[in-house]
Structures are given as C-alpha cells and as structure tokens.
Amino acid sequence: FSSDQSGKVTHVHIASMYLPVDFRGRTLLWLGRASDAQSLPLVEGLFGSTAQPDLRQDIVAAVGIHGTSDAVVPILIRWLNSKEPTDVRSQAAEWLGFHPSAASVVALSRAARSDAARDVRREAAEGLGDNTLPAATDSAIAVARTATDRDARREAVEGLGQKDSDRALAALVALAQSDPDVDVQREAVETLGEVPDGRGLGPVRDIARRHSRSDVRREAVETLGEHLTPTDAIPTLKAIATGDPDPDVQREAIETLGQLGGSEALAAVTEVARTHPNSDVRRQAIETLGQLAPTAETVRLLSTIAVSDQSEDVQRRAVETLGEIGDLGLPAVINIARTHPSTDVRRKAIETIGEHAPPAQALDLLGQIARRDPNPDVQRKAVEALGALHDDRAYRLLVEFARTHPVTDVRRKAIEALGETGRTDSVIAVLSDLARGAEDPDIAREAVETLGELQDARALTAVARIARAPGDVDVRRKAIETYAQAASPDSPHALLKGVLAADAPEDIYSRVLEELEGMDGGAGIPALIDAAR
C-alpha cells in the first residue's frame, strides 16, 4: 500500500504466491517473514485510514487472503454485517467463502437469505459453494431450495456443482426435476453437467428425454453437447431431434449436433433436413448444414430442397444458406432467382444475391431480373437490391428504371431507392424532373415524397415550386403535405398563405387548410381566420 503525507491510504495491491505483482523493473527488498498475528492488525488498521469504497474493498481482500481463519473470520463477519457500502460487504462475503469455519457458514447462510442488498445475498450464496466445510454443503442446499431471492438460489445451485458429495448431487437432481422455478431447474441442469467426473451426466440425459418442461429439456440438450463426447452425445441428440414432442427442443438438438461436428453428426442433420415432418426443424437443420459442412455435396442437397421441399419457408431458408456458403453456393442461388416457380423464393434469391454476390456479377443479374421477370414484386425486389449496392452502374440503372420502366410500382421503388443512395445533387435533379414531368401522377407523387425525405433545403425548394405551380391536383396536394412535414416550423406558413392567396382548385385550398389546422402551437390559426373572413 501507499499513502499520502497525511497518512491517508491512496493505493492498495494484494500479492501472494498465487496473486503475483508486477514490480515494473524495481527491486524487491525482502525484510523477512511476518506472521498473520503481526500482519492482520496492520492491514485492518488501514481500513479506517480511507473512506474510498474501492480501496476498502481491496483492504477487505487483503484481510481475507490471510490463512488464519480464527483471526480473519471475525473481522470479515463484522464488515459483512456493517453499514459499509454493498460492494465492500460483498467482498467480505466472497472471502468468507474461503475460510472453512462454522462461523463463516452461519454468517453466509444468514446473509444469503436475509441481507438487504441483492449483491450481498448472491455473493454469500456463492461463498457457501466455495466453502469446503461439510456444513456449507447443507447450507447451500437449504438456500437453493428455500431462499426467497431467485438469484441467490441460482448462485447456491451453481455452488453445489463444486461439492464432490452424493448429497449435493442428489439435491441438484431433485432441483432439476421438481423445483417450481424453471430458471432454478435450468441452473441445476447446467450445474449437473459440471459435477466432477461426469457423475451428473446420467441424470442430465434422463432429463433431456423425459422432463415435463421443454425449456429444461433444451437446457439438458445443450449441457449434453458441452460435456459428453461426440460418440456418446450423437445417438441421444439424434433421438431427441426426431422424437421430442416440442419442435424447439428438436431444433436445440439439431443445433447442438452441428456444434459437435463430424461425419456422424452431419449424417444425422442431413437426414433431418430431408425428412423431418416439422418445417421449423428442417429449417434449423438446413442452417446447421451450412455451418457444419459448406461443401459441394451440401450445395447439391440445398439446391434440391430449395426446389422440392413442400414448405416455401424451408425453400427460402435453403436459398439463404446457399448464399451464406459463398462462392460455392452462389451459382445455385442465381439459377433459383431466374427459374424458380415461386415468386417469394425468387425474391429471397434476389435478396441473397445482393448480400453475397460480387457487385459486378450482382449488377448484371439484378438488372436483367428487374427488366424481364414476369412478376412486378420480383422486379421491385431486384430494384431494391440494386439500391443497396451503392455502385455507379447500379445508380444509372435506378435512374433508368425510375424514368422508363413500364411498371408503375417498379418505377416507384426505383425512385425510393434513389432517395437512399446519398447522391443528393443528382437525385434532386432527377426527382424534380419526374415530379414535374411524369405523365403518371403516382410517379410524380412518389418523386415529391422522396424529395421531402432527402431533408435538403434545395429539395424542399423544388417541392415548394411544385406546390405553387399549376398542375395535377393530387401531386400539388402531396407537395403541400410533404413541405409542411419536412420544412422547418416557420417555413410552411409562408408557403401555405401564398397558395391560399393564389388562384387554385378547391382541393388545393382544402389541403392547405388541413395543414394550417395541424400546425404546432396553433401557428396556423391567424391564416385560418383570414381565410374564414
């Protein structure tokens, strides 16, 4: 430790054979041995020389690291039961766990059940798990079963996994099987997997097969995958993947098989992907296959599933996984995008191409689909994917489609995509031309709305011109609405008053009055009064 000139502690560091210190190149002067009886009064005295909670925590640890439990435990209990900050008292509870004395167990058990601070309760429950005294096992079991704090119970359950005793194992099995709190049951299952020498894995296997709660069975499946050898785990997981009554548990078994890896796990997952009656489980198997074996054989299987599976959700998942496989799977995705009979599957293929294909390859293909696919929804998806590429060629295609595509909805999608390209100067020019000159009012309205979304003063000036100028009534109404929503609070007032003062169709006046009525703080009321007069 170090202190300032007034004697206040400013730094504390604990070092031992298992908590080493970095001397930073300086020389250690070894002054000889010191007993705990000499050391403890010195360290305890430091506690009163600082009010900083973080330094006091370090001093608590410096007391706790001493090996003479008879001298250390009373000091730690006094701090645990004091009015010190929660972090200081939690540190005292932690170090009591390393002193196997009856007084430690009593203090920790009481704190785990009734301390006012949640963190202290949790640390005390954990300390019972660390404490090697046999009585600590009984106290940990009692806290795990009956404490009112769920987190303290879970810490006690976890601590039981460190106890190499039949009583702790039996308690964990009972908690996993029948505790009323599902979170405690799941914690018990996870802890059974960590019991020394694998003694808890038999009960975990039984829980995975027969437990009444699906969440607990899922936890058991995950635990088996983490602790059993693949040879032991795969038959059990395969049986659960095909026989458990809950699809979520089946999916967990598939995912766990994928994490185990190996040819046997691959064969089991492949069989599920082909034949399982539940589409959600097949989708999980397909996703797992892509991660487990991104090979040519997997690509062939997924290509078949993408065409022939009875569920379109499964087909789309197969397409997505083919894209995630990369270069090996992309040719299949491209073929699906061009030829698949399902509109939704082609759209998924287009989305996948946009996300995974090299931009040059994606551009050519997406442009062709946007022009030639027989379904407008697929064409729109291709245009959307082009917009996400942020490429000069893609931008030129978007402009072309916005101006000339024969399908109105595709043109509107291209206009929307242009607004998201970030090329503000060019986009304002293109959209202004479309807003003023498009023969289709739907196209003009889309262009006006997109100009407003650019949040650019020049774009709003173009919108204001459209609002004032003679033209299609619906387009002007959209311009008035867009300007009122996008401009700064003071700007719409002048535009709306100007339109009211000009010669305009009745529908335009109505739109202006609606916007004036909706202005914040009643800002439009004077203009409404003038109009009423």
Secondary structure as a PSIPRED ss2 file (coil, helix, strand):
# PSIPRED VFORMAT (PSIPRED V4.0)

   1 F C   1.000  0.000  0.000
   2 S E   0.000  0.000  1.000
   3 S E   0.000  0.000  1.000
   4 D C   1.000  0.000  0.000
   5 Q C   1.000  0.000  0.000
   6 S C   1.000  0.000  0.000
   7 G C   1.000  0.000  0.000
   8 K C   1.000  0.000  0.000
   9 V E   0.000  0.000  1.000
  10 T E   0.000  0.000  1.000
  11 H E   0.000  0.000  1.000
  12 V C   1.000  0.000  0.000
  13 H C   1.000  0.000  0.000
  14 I C   1.000  0.000  0.000
  15 A C   1.000  0.000  0.000
  16 S C   1.000  0.000  0.000
  17 M C   1.000  0.000  0.000
  18 Y C   1.000  0.000  0.000
  19 L C   1.000  0.000  0.000
  20 P C   1.000  0.000  0.000
  21 V C   1.000  0.000  0.000
  22 D C   1.000  0.000  0.000
  23 F C   1.000  0.000  0.000
  24 R C   1.000  0.000  0.000
  25 G C   1.000  0.000  0.000
  26 R C   1.000  0.000  0.000
  27 T C   1.000  0.000  0.000
  28 L C   1.000  0.000  0.000
  29 L C   1.000  0.000  0.000
  30 W C   1.000  0.000  0.000
  31 L C   1.000  0.000  0.000
  32 G C   1.000  0.000  0.000
  33 R C   1.000  0.000  0.000
  34 A C   1.000  0.000  0.000
  35 S C   1.000  0.000  0.000
  36 D H   0.000  1.000  0.000
  37 A H   0.000  1.000  0.000
  38 Q H   0.000  1.000  0.000
  39 S H   0.000  1.000  0.000
  40 L H   0.000  1.000  0.000
  41 P H   0.000  1.000  0.000
  42 L H   0.000  1.000  0.000
  43 V H   0.000  1.000  0.000
  44 E H   0.000  1.000  0.000
  45 G H   0.000  1.000  0.000
  46 L H   0.000  1.000  0.000
  47 F H   0.000  1.000  0.000
  48 G C   1.000  0.000  0.000
  49 S C   1.000  0.000  0.000
  50 T C   1.000  0.000  0.000
  51 A C   1.000  0.000  0.000
  52 Q C   1.000  0.000  0.000
  53 P H   0.000  1.000  0.000
  54 D H   0.000  1.000  0.000
  55 L H   0.000  1.000  0.000
  56 R H   0.000  1.000  0.000
  57 Q H   0.000  1.000  0.000
  58 D H   0.000  1.000  0.000
  59 I H   0.000  1.000  0.000
  60 V H   0.000  1.000  0.000
  61 A H   0.000  1.000  0.000
  62 A H   0.000  1.000  0.000
  63 V H   0.000  1.000  0.000
  64 G H   0.000  1.000  0.000
  65 I C   1.000  0.000  0.000
  66 H C   1.000  0.000  0.000
  67 G C   1.000  0.000  0.000
  68 T C   1.000  0.000  0.000
  69 S H   0.000  1.000  0.000
  70 D H   0.000  1.000  0.000
  71 A H   0.000  1.000  0.000
  72 V H   0.000  1.000  0.000
  73 V H   0.000  1.000  0.000
  74 P H   0.000  1.000  0.000
  75 I H   0.000  1.000  0.000
  76 L H   0.000  1.000  0.000
  77 I H   0.000  1.000  0.000
  78 R H   0.000  1.000  0.000
  79 W H   0.000  1.000  0.000
  80 L H   0.000  1.000  0.000
  81 N C   1.000  0.000  0.000
  82 S C   1.000  0.000  0.000
  83 K C   1.000  0.000  0.000
  84 E C   1.000  0.000  0.000
  85 P C   1.000  0.000  0.000
  86 T H   0.000  1.000  0.000
  87 D H   0.000  1.000  0.000
  88 V H   0.000  1.000  0.000
  89 R H   0.000  1.000  0.000
  90 S H   0.000  1.000  0.000
  91 Q H   0.000  1.000  0.000
  92 A H   0.000  1.000  0.000
  93 A H   0.000  1.000  0.000
  94 E H   0.000  1.000  0.000
  95 W H   0.000  1.000  0.000
  96 L H   0.000  1.000  0.000
  97 G C   1.000  0.000  0.000
  98 F C   1.000  0.000  0.000
  99 H C   1.000  0.000  0.000
 100 P C   1.000  0.000  0.000
 101 S C   1.000  0.000  0.000
 102 A H   0.000  1.000  0.000
 103 A H   0.000  1.000  0.000
 104 S H   0.000  1.000  0.000
 105 V H   0.000  1.000  0.000
 106 V H   0.000  1.000  0.000
 107 A H   0.000  1.000  0.000
 108 L H   0.000  1.000  0.000
 109 S H   0.000  1.000  0.000
 110 R H   0.000  1.000  0.000
 111 A H   0.000  1.000  0.000
 112 A H   0.000  1.000  0.000
 113 R H   0.000  1.000  0.000
 114 S H   0.000  1.000  0.000
 115 D C   1.000  0.000  0.000
 116 A C   1.000  0.000  0.000
 117 A C   1.000  0.000  0.000
 118 R H   0.000  1.000  0.000
 119 D H   0.000  1.000  0.000
 120 V H   0.000  1.000  0.000
 121 R H   0.000  1.000  0.000
 122 R H   0.000  1.000  0.000
 123 E H   0.000  1.000  0.000
 124 A H   0.000  1.000  0.000
 125 A H   0.000  1.000  0.000
 126 E H   0.000  1.000  0.000
 127 G H   0.000  1.000  0.000
 128 L H   0.000  1.000  0.000
 129 G H   0.000  1.000  0.000
 130 D H   0.000  1.000  0.000
 131 N C   1.000  0.000  0.000
 132 T C   1.000  0.000  0.000
 133 L C   1.000  0.000  0.000
 134 P H   0.000  1.000  0.000
 135 A H   0.000  1.000  0.000
 136 A H   0.000  1.000  0.000
 137 T H   0.000  1.000  0.000
 138 D H   0.000  1.000  0.000
 139 S H   0.000  1.000  0.000
 140 A H   0.000  1.000  0.000
 141 I H   0.000  1.000  0.000
 142 A H   0.000  1.000  0.000
 143 V H   0.000  1.000  0.000
 144 A H   0.000  1.000  0.000
 145 R H   0.000  1.000  0.000
 146 T H   0.000  1.000  0.000
 147 A C   1.000  0.000  0.000
 148 T C   1.000  0.000  0.000
 149 D C   1.000  0.000  0.000
 150 R H   0.000  1.000  0.000
 151 D H   0.000  1.000  0.000
 152 A H   0.000  1.000  0.000
 153 R H   0.000  1.000  0.000
 154 R H   0.000  1.000  0.000
 155 E H   0.000  1.000  0.000
 156 A H   0.000  1.000  0.000
 157 V H   0.000  1.000  0.000
 158 E H   0.000  1.000  0.000
 159 G H   0.000  1.000  0.000
 160 L H   0.000  1.000  0.000
 161 G C   1.000  0.000  0.000
 162 Q C   1.000  0.000  0.000
 163 K C   1.000  0.000  0.000
 164 D C   1.000  0.000  0.000
 165 S C   1.000  0.000  0.000
 166 D H   0.000  1.000  0.000
 167 R H   0.000  1.000  0.000
 168 A H   0.000  1.000  0.000
 169 L H   0.000  1.000  0.000
 170 A H   0.000  1.000  0.000
 171 A H   0.000  1.000  0.000
 172 L H   0.000  1.000  0.000
 173 V H   0.000  1.000  0.000
 174 A H   0.000  1.000  0.000
 175 L H   0.000  1.000  0.000
 176 A H   0.000  1.000  0.000
 177 Q H   0.000  1.000  0.000
 178 S H   0.000  1.000  0.000
 179 D C   1.000  0.000  0.000
 180 P C   1.000  0.000  0.000
 181 D C   1.000  0.000  0.000
 182 V H   0.000  1.000  0.000
 183 D H   0.000  1.000  0.000
 184 V H   0.000  1.000  0.000
 185 Q H   0.000  1.000  0.000
 186 R H   0.000  1.000  0.000
 187 E H   0.000  1.000  0.000
 188 A H   0.000  1.000  0.000
 189 V H   0.000  1.000  0.000
 190 E H   0.000  1.000  0.000
 191 T H   0.000  1.000  0.000
 192 L H   0.000  1.000  0.000
 193 G C   1.000  0.000  0.000
 194 E C   1.000  0.000  0.000
 195 V C   1.000  0.000  0.000
 196 P H   0.000  1.000  0.000
 197 D H   0.000  1.000  0.000
 198 G H   0.000  1.000  0.000
 199 R C   1.000  0.000  0.000
 200 G C   1.000  0.000  0.000
 201 L H   0.000  1.000  0.000
 202 G H   0.000  1.000  0.000
 203 P H   0.000  1.000  0.000
 204 V H   0.000  1.000  0.000
 205 R H   0.000  1.000  0.000
 206 D H   0.000  1.000  0.000
 207 I H   0.000  1.000  0.000
 208 A H   0.000  1.000  0.000
 209 R H   0.000  1.000  0.000
 210 R H   0.000  1.000  0.000
 211 H C   1.000  0.000  0.000
 212 S C   1.000  0.000  0.000
 213 R C   1.000  0.000  0.000
 214 S H   0.000  1.000  0.000
 215 D H   0.000  1.000  0.000
 216 V H   0.000  1.000  0.000
 217 R H   0.000  1.000  0.000
 218 R H   0.000  1.000  0.000
 219 E H   0.000  1.000  0.000
 220 A H   0.000  1.000  0.000
 221 V H   0.000  1.000  0.000
 222 E H   0.000  1.000  0.000
 223 T H   0.000  1.000  0.000
 224 L H   0.000  1.000  0.000
 225 G H   0.000  1.000  0.000
 226 E H   0.000  1.000  0.000
 227 H H   0.000  1.000  0.000
 228 L C   1.000  0.000  0.000
 229 T C   1.000  0.000  0.000
 230 P H   0.000  1.000  0.000
 231 T H   0.000  1.000  0.000
 232 D H   0.000  1.000  0.000
 233 A H   0.000  1.000  0.000
 234 I H   0.000  1.000  0.000
 235 P H   0.000  1.000  0.000
 236 T H   0.000  1.000  0.000
 237 L H   0.000  1.000  0.000
 238 K H   0.000  1.000  0.000
 239 A H   0.000  1.000  0.000
 240 I H   0.000  1.000  0.000
 241 A H   0.000  1.000  0.000
 242 T H   0.000  1.000  0.000
 243 G H   0.000  1.000  0.000
 244 D C   1.000  0.000  0.000
 245 P C   1.000  0.000  0.000
 246 D C   1.000  0.000  0.000
 247 P H   0.000  1.000  0.000
 248 D H   0.000  1.000  0.000
 249 V H   0.000  1.000  0.000
 250 Q H   0.000  1.000  0.000
 251 R H   0.000  1.000  0.000
 252 E H   0.000  1.000  0.000
 253 A H   0.000  1.000  0.000
 254 I H   0.000  1.000  0.000
 255 E H   0.000  1.000  0.000
 256 T H   0.000  1.000  0.000
 257 L H   0.000  1.000  0.000
 258 G H   0.000  1.000  0.000
 259 Q H   0.000  1.000  0.000
 260 L H   0.000  1.000  0.000
 261 G C   1.000  0.000  0.000
 262 G C   1.000  0.000  0.000
 263 S H   0.000  1.000  0.000
 264 E H   0.000  1.000  0.000
 265 A H   0.000  1.000  0.000
 266 L H   0.000  1.000  0.000
 267 A H   0.000  1.000  0.000
 268 A H   0.000  1.000  0.000
 269 V H   0.000  1.000  0.000
 270 T H   0.000  1.000  0.000
 271 E H   0.000  1.000  0.000
 272 V H   0.000  1.000  0.000
 273 A H   0.000  1.000  0.000
 274 R H   0.000  1.000  0.000
 275 T H   0.000  1.000  0.000
 276 H C   1.000  0.000  0.000
 277 P C   1.000  0.000  0.000
 278 N C   1.000  0.000  0.000
 279 S H   0.000  1.000  0.000
 280 D H   0.000  1.000  0.000
 281 V H   0.000  1.000  0.000
 282 R H   0.000  1.000  0.000
 283 R H   0.000  1.000  0.000
 284 Q H   0.000  1.000  0.000
 285 A H   0.000  1.000  0.000
 286 I H   0.000  1.000  0.000
 287 E H   0.000  1.000  0.000
 288 T H   0.000  1.000  0.000
 289 L H   0.000  1.000  0.000
 290 G H   0.000  1.000  0.000
 291 Q H   0.000  1.000  0.000
 292 L H   0.000  1.000  0.000
 293 A C   1.000  0.000  0.000
 294 P C   1.000  0.000  0.000
 295 T C   1.000  0.000  0.000
 296 A H   0.000  1.000  0.000
 297 E H   0.000  1.000  0.000
 298 T H   0.000  1.000  0.000
 299 V H   0.000  1.000  0.000
 300 R H   0.000  1.000  0.000
 301 L H   0.000  1.000  0.000
 302 L H   0.000  1.000  0.000
 303 S H   0.000  1.000  0.000
 304 T H   0.000  1.000  0.000
 305 I H   0.000  1.000  0.000
 306 A H   0.000  1.000  0.000
 307 V H   0.000  1.000  0.000
 308 S H   0.000  1.000  0.000
 309 D C   1.000  0.000  0.000
 310 Q C   1.000  0.000  0.000
 311 S C   1.000  0.000  0.000
 312 E H   0.000  1.000  0.000
 313 D H   0.000  1.000  0.000
 314 V H   0.000  1.000  0.000
 315 Q H   0.000  1.000  0.000
 316 R H   0.000  1.000  0.000
 317 R H   0.000  1.000  0.000
 318 A H   0.000  1.000  0.000
 319 V H   0.000  1.000  0.000
 320 E H   0.000  1.000  0.000
 321 T H   0.000  1.000  0.000
 322 L H   0.000  1.000  0.000
 323 G H   0.000  1.000  0.000
 324 E H   0.000  1.000  0.000
 325 I H   0.000  1.000  0.000
 326 G C   1.000  0.000  0.000
 327 D C   1.000  0.000  0.000
 328 L C   1.000  0.000  0.000
 329 G C   1.000  0.000  0.000
 330 L H   0.000  1.000  0.000
 331 P H   0.000  1.000  0.000
 332 A H   0.000  1.000  0.000
 333 V H   0.000  1.000  0.000
 334 I H   0.000  1.000  0.000
 335 N H   0.000  1.000  0.000
 336 I H   0.000  1.000  0.000
 337 A H   0.000  1.000  0.000
 338 R H   0.000  1.000  0.000
 339 T H   0.000  1.000  0.000
 340 H C   1.000  0.000  0.000
 341 P C   1.000  0.000  0.000
 342 S C   1.000  0.000  0.000
 343 T H   0.000  1.000  0.000
 344 D H   0.000  1.000  0.000
 345 V H   0.000  1.000  0.000
 346 R H   0.000  1.000  0.000
 347 R H   0.000  1.000  0.000
 348 K H   0.000  1.000  0.000
 349 A H   0.000  1.000  0.000
 350 I H   0.000  1.000  0.000
 351 E H   0.000  1.000  0.000
 352 T H   0.000  1.000  0.000
 353 I H   0.000  1.000  0.000
 354 G H   0.000  1.000  0.000
 355 E H   0.000  1.000  0.000
 356 H H   0.000  1.000  0.000
 357 A C   1.000  0.000  0.000
 358 P C   1.000  0.000  0.000
 359 P H   0.000  1.000  0.000
 360 A H   0.000  1.000  0.000
 361 Q H   0.000  1.000  0.000
 362 A H   0.000  1.000  0.000
 363 L H   0.000  1.000  0.000
 364 D H   0.000  1.000  0.000
 365 L H   0.000  1.000  0.000
 366 L H   0.000  1.000  0.000
 367 G H   0.000  1.000  0.000
 368 Q H   0.000  1.000  0.000
 369 I H   0.000  1.000  0.000
 370 A H   0.000  1.000  0.000
 371 R H   0.000  1.000  0.000
 372 R H   0.000  1.000  0.000
 373 D C   1.000  0.000  0.000
 374 P C   1.000  0.000  0.000
 375 N C   1.000  0.000  0.000
 376 P H   0.000  1.000  0.000
 377 D H   0.000  1.000  0.000
 378 V H   0.000  1.000  0.000
 379 Q H   0.000  1.000  0.000
 380 R H   0.000  1.000  0.000
 381 K H   0.000  1.000  0.000
 382 A H   0.000  1.000  0.000
 383 V H   0.000  1.000  0.000
 384 E H   0.000  1.000  0.000
 385 A H   0.000  1.000  0.000
 386 L H   0.000  1.000  0.000
 387 G H   0.000  1.000  0.000
 388 A C   1.000  0.000  0.000
 389 L C   1.000  0.000  0.000
 390 H C   1.000  0.000  0.000
 391 D C   1.000  0.000  0.000
 392 D H   0.000  1.000  0.000
 393 R H   0.000  1.000  0.000
 394 A H   0.000  1.000  0.000
 395 Y H   0.000  1.000  0.000
 396 R H   0.000  1.000  0.000
 397 L H   0.000  1.000  0.000
 398 L H   0.000  1.000  0.000
 399 V H   0.000  1.000  0.000
 400 E H   0.000  1.000  0.000
 401 F H   0.000  1.000  0.000
 402 A H   0.000  1.000  0.000
 403 R H   0.000  1.000  0.000
 404 T H   0.000  1.000  0.000
 405 H C   1.000  0.000  0.000
 406 P C   1.000  0.000  0.000
 407 V C   1.000  0.000  0.000
 408 T H   0.000  1.000  0.000
 409 D H   0.000  1.000  0.000
 410 V H   0.000  1.000  0.000
 411 R H   0.000  1.000  0.000
 412 R H   0.000  1.000  0.000
 413 K H   0.000  1.000  0.000
 414 A H   0.000  1.000  0.000
 415 I H   0.000  1.000  0.000
 416 E H   0.000  1.000  0.000
 417 A H   0.000  1.000  0.000
 418 L H   0.000  1.000  0.000
 419 G C   1.000  0.000  0.000
 420 E C   1.000  0.000  0.000
 421 T C   1.000  0.000  0.000
 422 G C   1.000  0.000  0.000
 423 R C   1.000  0.000  0.000
 424 T H   0.000  1.000  0.000
 425 D H   0.000  1.000  0.000
 426 S H   0.000  1.000  0.000
 427 V H   0.000  1.000  0.000
 428 I H   0.000  1.000  0.000
 429 A H   0.000  1.000  0.000
 430 V H   0.000  1.000  0.000
 431 L H   0.000  1.000  0.000
 432 S H   0.000  1.000  0.000
 433 D H   0.000  1.000  0.000
 434 L H   0.000  1.000  0.000
 435 A H   0.000  1.000  0.000
 436 R H   0.000  1.000  0.000
 437 G H   0.000  1.000  0.000
 438 A C   1.000  0.000  0.000
 439 E C   1.000  0.000  0.000
 440 D C   1.000  0.000  0.000
 441 P H   0.000  1.000  0.000
 442 D H   0.000  1.000  0.000
 443 I H   0.000  1.000  0.000
 444 A H   0.000  1.000  0.000
 445 R H   0.000  1.000  0.000
 446 E H   0.000  1.000  0.000
 447 A H   0.000  1.000  0.000
 448 V H   0.000  1.000  0.000
 449 E H   0.000  1.000  0.000
 450 T H   0.000  1.000  0.000
 451 L H   0.000  1.000  0.000
 452 G H   0.000  1.000  0.000
 453 E H   0.000  1.000  0.000
 454 L C   1.000  0.000  0.000
 455 Q C   1.000  0.000  0.000
 456 D C   1.000  0.000  0.000
 457 A H   0.000  1.000  0.000
 458 R H   0.000  1.000  0.000
 459 A H   0.000  1.000  0.000
 460 L H   0.000  1.000  0.000
 461 T H   0.000  1.000  0.000
 462 A H   0.000  1.000  0.000
 463 V H   0.000  1.000  0.000
 464 A H   0.000  1.000  0.000
 465 R H   0.000  1.000  0.000
 466 I H   0.000  1.000  0.000
 467 A H   0.000  1.000  0.000
 468 R H   0.000  1.000  0.000
 469 A C   1.000  0.000  0.000
 470 P C   1.000  0.000  0.000
 471 G C   1.000  0.000  0.000
 472 D C   1.000  0.000  0.000
 473 V H   0.000  1.000  0.000
 474 D H   0.000  1.000  0.000
 475 V H   0.000  1.000  0.000
 476 R H   0.000  1.000  0.000
 477 R H   0.000  1.000  0.000
 478 K H   0.000  1.000  0.000
 479 A H   0.000  1.000  0.000
 480 I H   0.000  1.000  0.000
 481 E H   0.000  1.000  0.000
 482 T H   0.000  1.000  0.000
 483 Y H   0.000  1.000  0.000
 484 A H   0.000  1.000  0.000
 485 Q H   0.000  1.000  0.000
 486 A H   0.000  1.000  0.000
 487 A C   1.000  0.000  0.000
 488 S C   1.000  0.000  0.000
 489 P C   1.000  0.000  0.000
 490 D C   1.000  0.000  0.000
 491 S H   0.000  1.000  0.000
 492 P H   0.000  1.000  0.000
 493 H H   0.000  1.000  0.000
 494 A H   0.000  1.000  0.000
 495 L H   0.000  1.000  0.000
 496 L H   0.000  1.000  0.000
 497 K H   0.000  1.000  0.000
 498 G H   0.000  1.000  0.000
 499 V H   0.000  1.000  0.000
 500 L H   0.000  1.000  0.000
 501 A H   0.000  1.000  0.000
 502 A C   1.000  0.000  0.000
 503 D C   1.000  0.000  0.000
 504 A C   1.000  0.000  0.000
 505 P C   1.000  0.000  0.000
 506 E H   0.000  1.000  0.000
 507 D H   0.000  1.000  0.000
 508 I H   0.000  1.000  0.000
 509 Y H   0.000  1.000  0.000
 510 S H   0.000  1.000  0.000
 511 R H   0.000  1.000  0.000
 512 V H   0.000  1.000  0.000
 513 L H   0.000  1.000  0.000
 514 E H   0.000  1.000  0.000
 515 E H   0.000  1.000  0.000
 516 L H   0.000  1.000  0.000
 517 E H   0.000  1.000  0.000
 518 G C   1.000  0.000  0.000
 519 M C   1.000  0.000  0.000
 520 D H   0.000  1.000  0.000
 521 G H   0.000  1.000  0.000
 522 G H   0.000  1.000  0.000
 523 A C   1.000  0.000  0.000
 524 G C   1.000  0.000  0.000
 525 I H   0.000  1.000  0.000
 526 P H   0.000  1.000  0.000
 527 A H   0.000  1.000  0.000
 528 L H   0.000  1.000  0.000
 529 I H   0.000  1.000  0.000
 530 D H   0.000  1.000  0.000
 531 A H   0.000  1.000  0.000
 532 A H   0.000  1.000  0.000
 533 R C   1.000  0.000  0.000
